[in-house]
Amino acid sequence: MKNQALRIGIFALLVASLLSCGGGGGGGGGAAFGNAAGGASLASAGGSPAPTADATPSGNGNGLGGIAADDGSSSTTTAASGGDDGSGVGSGGTGVSTADATGIGAVDGAGSIIVNGLRYETGSAVGHIEDAAGLQLGMSAKVTGPVNADFTSGIARRVDSAADMRGPLLSVDLAQGRFVVLGTTVTTDEATVWADATGLAALPPGQTLQIWGLPAAPGVLRATRVEQRDPAAFILTGTVQNLDAIARSFTLGGLVVDYGSAVLSGSLDGRPLSDGTIVRVRADSASPGRLAATLVQWWYPVPMAEGSTVQLAGVITDFAGTGALRVLGLQVDASSARITGGPAGAVGNGVKVEVGGKLSGGVLKATQLKIRHIPGTGGPASFDLIGTVGSFRSAVDFKVRGQAVNAGGPGVLFTNGTAANLGNGVKVHVHGAQVLNGVLTATSVNFE
C-alpha cells in the first residue's frame, strides 16, 4: 500500500510539473491501444461491473460490449425519441439509403445504439472499442453505415470508440463547470455522464480521469463522459497547432507533443498532419510541459467524398454566420438548415449542436441543425434505453441493456403501466436526462 501511494504521489507531482507550461489545442482515433476502463457495458445483464478490457478491438456486433446484443427486446421495431416512426431500421420501408454515412457524437442511448438521437441497428456491425469493456452512455463514437433522410434511423456497419483524454485532475472551476487535465480545459454540461461520481465537486484533486468528449476550440474539450481511473498511460485529444515538421512537434492545449518516435495512424485520402487537424495522442512518458507521443491518430476522420452524408455533434467554432461555421473542425454551411432546439439567433461560437447534411466542395451543406446547449442558458439532455428490464430489485434499482436505472423518483411518467409493472423481462423504453454515479434517473418509462 505504501509503495502504491508513493507511485501515485510521484505521478501526480510529475504531471503537476508537466502542466506548469503553456500551449495550443487537439483530437485523434483508430488503432487499438491503451489501458482498459471498468464499469458495466450497456449490454451486460448482471449487477457486477464489466470485466477489464484489453486493447484488442472487437470484431463484430456482439463485440460492442453487448450494446448491440438483444436482451429480449426487438432492436428493429421500437422508435427512439429521436423521431423514428416505429417501423424499424432497415432498407425495407424506412428510407434508409444504401450508401454509407458517417455519424460522430456521443452515445445517448441503447436499443441497439443511439448516437445524436439517431438509432442504429447493429446486428451486423463491426466494433472497434478501445479503453473500455464496451460502449456505455456518453462515450464518443463514430458510426459508419446508411441512414435515412431525416437522421432518425440507420444501420451501423462499423462502430469506433476510444477515450479522448486520460490524466490527473489539475484544477477545478466549479462556478464555470470546468476543469483542467493535461493542459486542456474540459467543460461540462447537462449531458455529461458521471460514471462514478455525483459531479465535478466530488472529484478529488490529482485523481486520474478518463474522459470521452467532443473537441471544441483549441485547448478545450466538452466532456460527454467522465470516469475515475488508476494512473496509466496518457491520452490527449485536441486540435494541432504550431506544427513543426522538422522538429516533429506540435502543441495541444498547454502541452508540446513530441511525435518523432510516434506512429501516425488514421489519415484519410492521404491528408498530411497539419495545423487544424484534430488528433488523439497516446503517450507513455512525459516531461515538464511535454508529452512524448507513441501514437498520433486522426480523430474519427470523415471521408470527404462529394455527396457523402455526415451527421456531427460538437461545439461550434469559427462562427461567421449560419453560412460559415465549424463543427469538429469541419466547415459547415447551415444557411438553409432547419434549425430546432432554440432560436436561430442563438447559433454561435461555443454552442453545442447536432448538424447533418451532405458534403459539397469540402463543406457540409446542412439540412438540419439542432441546438443542444447554449453557454449561460443550458439545454436539454436526453438519454434513451430500449430493451428489457434486468437485475430488478425495485423501481429505483434495475437495469436496461446493462445500464443502471432509477425510475422511483417523483414525477416519473409511466405509460401503458405503472411502477408496479416493472420486473425482469418486461420490455420498456426508458427516457432520462441525467446520469450521476453511473445511474440514469428516469423521467419516463413506456411499457412496450
C-alpha positions in Angstrom: 0.0 0.0 0.0 2.8 2.4 0.8 4.5 1.7 -2.5 1.3 2.2 -4.4 0.7 5.5 -2.6 4.2 6.6 -3.4 3.8 5.8 -7.1 0.5 7.7 -7.2 2.1 10.7 -5.5 5.1 10.7 -7.8 2.8 10.5 -10.8 0.7 13.5 -9.6 3.8 15.6 -8.9 5.2 14.7 -12.4 2.1 15.9 -14.2 1.7 19.0 -12.0 5.2 19.9 -13.1 4.3 18.9 -16.7 1.3 21.3 -16.7 3.2 24.3 -15.5 3.9 25.4 -19.1 1.6 26.9 -21.7 0.4 25.8 -25.3 -2.3 25.1 -28.1 -5.4 22.5 -28.7 -6.3 18.8 -30.1 -8.2 15.3 -31.3 -7.4 11.6 -33.0 -8.8 7.9 -33.2 -8.1 4.4 -34.7 -5.7 1.7 -33.7 -6.0 -0.5 -30.7 -4.1 0.8 -27.7 -4.4 1.8 -24.1 -5.4 0.7 -20.6 -8.9 -0.6 -20.1 -11.8 1.0 -18.3 -14.1 -0.5 -15.8 -17.8 -0.2 -15.4 -20.7 -2.2 -16.8 -21.3 -2.0 -20.5 -24.8 -1.2 -21.8 -25.3 -4.8 -22.7 -24.4 -6.7 -19.5 -27.4 -8.1 -17.7 -25.9 -8.7 -14.3 -25.2 -6.3 -11.4 -21.4 -6.5 -11.4 -19.0 -4.4 -13.4 -17.9 -5.5 -16.8 -14.6 -7.2 -16.9 -11.4 -5.2 -17.6 -10.9 -4.8 -21.3 -7.6 -5.2 -23.2 -6.6 -3.2 -26.2 -7.9 -5.7 -28.7 -10.6 -4.3 -31.0 -13.8 -6.2 -31.1 -14.7 -7.9 -34.4 -18.5 -7.9 -34.6 -21.7 -6.5 -33.3 -21.6 -8.6 -30.1 -18.1 -7.2 -29.6 -19.6 -3.7 -29.0 -19.7 -4.7 -25.3 -23.2 -6.1 -25.8 -24.8 -2.8 -26.7 -25.8 -4.5 -29.9 -26.9 -7.7 -28.3 -30.6 -8.2 -27.9 -31.6 -8.6 -24.2 -35.0 -9.8 -25.1 -36.4 -6.8 -26.9 -36.6 -6.2 -30.6 -33.8 -4.0 -31.9 -35.7 -3.1 -35.0 -39.3 -2.3 -34.0 -39.3 0.4 -31.4 -38.7 4.0 -32.1 -36.2 6.1 -30.2 -37.0 9.6 -29.0 -35.1 11.0 -31.9 -38.2 10.6 -34.1 -38.2 7.0 -35.5 -41.7 6.1 -36.5 -41.5 2.6 -35.0 -41.4 0.9 -38.4 -37.9 -0.4 -37.7 -34.4 0.2 -39.0 -33.6 -1.2 -42.4 -33.9 -0.6 -46.1 -37.5 -2.0 -46.2 -39.8 0.9 -45.6 -37.7 3.4 -43.6 -36.0 5.3 -46.4 -32.5 4.2 -45.2 -30.2 4.6 -48.2 -27.7 2.0 -49.3 -24.7 4.4 -49.2 -22.7 4.7 -46.0 -22.9 7.8 -44.0 -20.7 9.0 -41.1 -22.0 9.9 -37.7 -19.9 11.3 -34.9 -21.1 12.2 -31.4 -21.7 10.7 -28.0 -23.7 7.6 -27.3 -27.0 8.8 -25.9 -28.9 5.5 -25.9 -29.1 1.8 -26.4 -31.5 -0.1 -28.5 -29.4 -1.1 -30.4 -27.2 2.0 -30.3 -28.4 5.6 -30.4 -25.9 8.4 -31.3 -27.1 12.0 -31.7 -30.7 10.8 -31.4 -30.2 8.6 -34.4 -31.0 4.9 -33.7 -28.8 2.4 -35.5 -29.4 -1.3 -35.9 -26.1 -3.0 -35.0 -26.7 -6.7 -35.6 -24.0 -7.0 -38.2 -21.8 -4.1 -37.1 -18.0 -4.5 -36.7 -16.9 -2.9 -33.5 -13.6 -1.3 -32.6 -13.8 -0.3 -29.0 -10.8 0.9 -27.0 -10.1 1.8 -23.4 -13.3 0.2 -22.2 -15.0 -3.2 -21.9 -17.9 -2.0 -24.1 -19.9 1.0 -25.2 -21.6 3.0 -22.5 -23.6 6.2 -22.3 -21.6 9.3 -23.0 -18.8 7.6 -24.9 -17.7 9.4 -28.1 -18.2 7.3 -31.1 -18.0 7.2 -34.9 -20.7 5.2 -36.7 -20.4 4.2 -40.3 -23.4 3.0 -42.2 -26.5 4.0 -44.2 -29.1 6.3 -42.6 -32.5 7.7 -43.6 -33.0 11.2 -44.9 -34.2 12.8 -41.6 -31.4 11.3 -39.5 -33.6 9.2 -37.2 -32.7 5.6 -38.1 -29.8 3.7 -39.7 -27.8 0.5 -40.0 -24.3 0.5 -38.4 -21.7 -1.3 -40.4 -18.8 -0.2 -38.1 -18.6 1.5 -34.7 -15.4 3.1 -33.5 -14.9 4.4 -30.0 -11.9 5.3 -27.8 -11.3 7.5 -24.8 -10.3 11.1 -25.6 -8.3 12.0 -22.5 -6.6 10.3 -19.6 -4.6 12.1 -17.0 -4.7 13.6 -13.4 -7.1 16.3 -12.4 -5.0 19.5 -12.1 -7.6 22.2 -11.2 -11.4 22.7 -10.9 -13.6 25.7 -11.6 -17.0 24.7 -10.1 -18.6 28.0 -10.9 -17.9 27.5 -14.6 -18.3 23.8 -14.6 -14.9 23.1 -16.0 -11.6 21.5 -15.0 -8.1 21.1 -16.4 -6.4 17.8 -17.4 -3.1 17.7 -19.3 -3.1 21.4 -20.1 -6.6 21.2 -21.7 -9.7 22.8 -20.3 -12.5 20.3 -20.0 -16.0 21.8 -20.0 -19.2 20.1 -18.9 -22.9 20.5 -19.4 -26.2 18.8 -18.5 -25.5 15.9 -20.8 -22.1 15.0 -19.3 -22.3 11.4 -17.9 -20.7 11.0 -14.5 -19.8 7.3 -14.3 -18.7 7.0 -10.7 -19.2 10.4 -9.1 -22.0 12.8 -8.3 -20.5 15.5 -10.3 -17.4 17.7 -10.6 -17.4 18.7 -7.0 -16.9 15.1 -5.9 -13.7 14.5 -7.8 -10.6 14.5 -5.6 -7.5 16.6 -6.6 -4.9 14.7 -8.5 -7.4 11.9 -9.4 -6.6 10.3 -12.7 -9.6 10.7 -15.0 -10.6 9.0 -18.3 -12.8 11.3 -20.4 -14.7 11.0 -23.6 -15.7 14.2 -25.2 -16.0 16.5 -28.2 -13.2 18.8 -29.3 -14.2 22.4 -29.2 -11.9 25.5 -29.6 -8.2 24.7 -29.5 -7.3 23.6 -25.9 -10.9 22.9 -25.0 -12.8 19.6 -24.8 -16.5 19.2 -24.0 -16.8 16.2 -21.7 -19.5 13.7 -22.6 -18.4 11.0 -20.1 -16.1 11.2 -17.0 -14.7 8.2 -15.2 -12.1 7.9 -12.3 -9.2 5.6 -13.1 -5.9 4.4 -11.7 -2.8 6.1 -13.1 -2.0 4.8 -16.6 -0.7 6.0 -19.9 -1.7 9.5 -21.1 -4.3 10.2 -23.7 -4.9 13.7 -25.1 -7.3 14.9 -27.8 -7.3 18.3 -29.5 -6.5 20.5 -32.4 -2.9 20.6 -33.8 -1.3 24.0 -33.5 2.2 25.2 -34.1 3.2 22.2 -36.1 7.0 21.9 -36.7 7.5 19.2 -39.2 11.3 19.4 -38.9 11.3 19.1 -35.1 8.3 16.8 -35.3 6.4 18.6 -32.6 3.1 20.4 -32.2 1.0 21.8 -29.4 -2.2 20.5 -27.9 -3.7 22.9 -25.3 -1.0 23.7 -22.8 1.4 20.9 -23.9 4.0 20.4 -26.6 3.7 17.0 -28.2 6.9 15.3 -29.5 5.9 12.9 -32.2 9.4 12.0 -33.5 9.0 8.3 -32.4 5.3 8.1 -32.8 3.2 6.1 -35.3 0.8 8.2 -37.3 -2.5 6.5 -38.0 -5.9 7.0 -39.5 -5.4 9.7 -42.1 -7.9 9.5 -44.9 -7.4 10.5 -48.5 -3.7 10.9 -47.9 -4.2 14.1 -45.9 -1.0 15.0 -44.0 -0.7 16.2 -40.4 -1.2 19.9 -40.4 -2.4 22.8 -38.1 -6.1 22.4 -37.6 -6.1 18.6 -37.7 -7.9 17.1 -34.8 -5.9 14.2 -33.3 -5.8 11.8 -30.4 -2.4 11.4 -28.9 -1.2 8.5 -26.7 2.0 8.7 -24.7 3.7 6.5 -22.1 6.0 9.2 -20.8 6.1 12.9 -20.1 8.5 15.7 -19.0 7.6 19.2 -17.9 5.4 20.8 -20.5 5.8 18.0 -23.0 4.3 14.6 -24.0 6.4 12.0 -25.8 3.8 10.5 -28.2 3.8 6.9 -29.1 0.8 7.2 -31.3 -0.9 10.1 -33.1 -4.3 9.2 -34.5 -6.6 11.3 -36.7 -9.7 11.7 -34.5 -12.7 10.0 -36.1 -11.8 11.2 -39.6 -14.6 12.0 -42.0 -14.4 10.8 -45.7 -14.6 13.9 -47.8 -16.1 12.3 -51.0 -18.5 14.6 -52.8 -22.1 13.9 -51.8 -21.3 11.9 -48.6 -23.8 12.1 -45.8 -22.5 13.3 -42.5 -24.0 13.9 -39.1 -22.0 15.5 -36.3 -22.4 16.6 -32.7 -20.0 19.2 -31.5 -19.3 22.7 -30.3 -19.4 25.5 -32.9 -16.1 27.3 -33.6 -15.0 29.9 -36.2 -18.6 31.3 -36.4 -19.1 33.9 -39.1 -22.8 33.4 -39.6 -25.0 30.3 -40.1 -23.5 30.0 -43.6 -19.9 29.7 -42.3 -19.1 27.9 -39.1 -17.1 24.8 -38.0 -18.2 21.7 -36.0 -15.4 19.2 -35.1 -13.1 21.1 -37.4 -15.4 20.6 -40.5 -16.6 23.6 -42.4 -20.4 23.8 -42.2 -23.0 25.8 -44.2 -26.2 25.8 -42.2 -27.8 28.8 -44.0 -30.5 26.5 -45.5 -30.8 24.2 -42.5 -33.9 23.6 -40.4 -32.9 24.9 -37.0 -34.5 23.3 -33.9 -33.9 23.3 -30.2 -33.7 27.1 -29.9 -33.8 30.3 -31.9 -31.6 30.7 -34.9 -30.1 33.8 -33.4 -28.6 31.7 -30.6 -26.3 29.9 -33.0 -22.7 30.9 -32.5 -19.3 30.0 -31.0 -19.5 27.7 -28.0 -23.0 26.5 -28.8 -23.2 22.6 -28.8 -25.2 21.4 -31.8 -26.1 18.4 -33.9 -25.8 19.0 -37.6 -26.5 16.8 -40.6 -26.3 17.0 -44.3 -24.2 16.3 -47.4 -20.7 17.3 -48.4 -20.3 19.6 -51.3 -16.9 21.0 -52.2 -15.5 20.0 -48.8 -18.3 21.8 -47.0 -21.1 20.2 -45.1 -24.3 21.6 -46.5 -26.5 21.1 -43.5 -30.2 20.3 -43.9 -30.7 20.1 -40.1 -29.2 21.8 -37.1 -30.3 21.1 -33.6 -29.2 23.3 -30.7 -28.2 21.2 -27.7 -26.6 23.6 -25.3 -26.2 27.4 -25.2 -23.5 28.9 -22.9 -25.1 30.6 -19.9 -28.5 29.2 -20.8 -28.1 25.4 -20.9 -30.0 23.0 -23.0 -31.8 19.6 -23.0 -30.0 16.4 -22.2 -31.6 13.2 -23.4 -30.8 9.5 -22.9 -32.9 6.5 -24.1 -32.8 2.8 -23.3 -34.9 0.4 -25.3 -34.9 -3.2 -24.1 -36.0 -5.5 -21.3 -35.6 -5.0 -17.5 -32.9 -7.0 -15.9 -31.3 -7.2 -12.4 -34.6 -5.9 -11.0 -34.6 -5.1 -7.3 -37.0 -2.3 -7.1 -38.2 0.7 -9.2 -35.1 2.6 -8.0 -32.7 -0.2 -8.8 -32.8 -2.1 -12.1 -31.0 -2.2 -15.4 -31.9 -2.0 -19.1 -29.2 -3.1 -21.5 -26.8 -3.2 -18.6 -27.3 0.5 -17.7 -28.4 1.1 -14.1 -31.8 3.0 -13.9 -33.7 4.7 -11.1 -37.3 5.2 -12.0 -38.6 5.7 -8.5 -38.3 9.4 -8.2 -41.2 11.9 -8.1 -42.8 12.9 -11.3 -41.7 9.9 -13.4 -44.3 9.4 -16.2 -45.4 5.8 -16.7 -47.2 4.9 -19.9 -49.1 1.6 -20.5 -48.4 0.6 -16.9 -47.2 1.7 -13.5 -44.1 1.2 -11.4 -45.7 -1.9 -10.1 -45.4 -3.5 -13.6 -41.6 -3.3 -13.6 -39.8 -6.6 -13.3 -37.3 -8.8 -15.0 -38.0 -9.5 -18.6 -40.5 -6.6 -19.0 -40.0 -4.6 -22.3 -39.6 -0.9 -21.7 -38.4 2.4 -23.3 -36.8 4.4 -20.5 -36.1 8.1 -21.1 -33.9 10.2 -18.8 -31.9 13.4 -18.7 -29.1 12.8 -16.2 -26.5 10.2 -15.3 -24.9 10.5 -11.9 -22.8 7.8 -10.2 -23.5 5.7 -13.3 -27.3 5.7 -12.7 -29.7 7.1 -15.3 -32.5 9.0 -13.5 -35.6 8.2 -15.5 -38.2 10.9 -16.4 -40.5 8.5 -18.3 -41.0 4.7 -18.7 -43.1 3.4 -21.5 -44.1 -0.3 -21.4 -43.7 -1.8 -24.8 
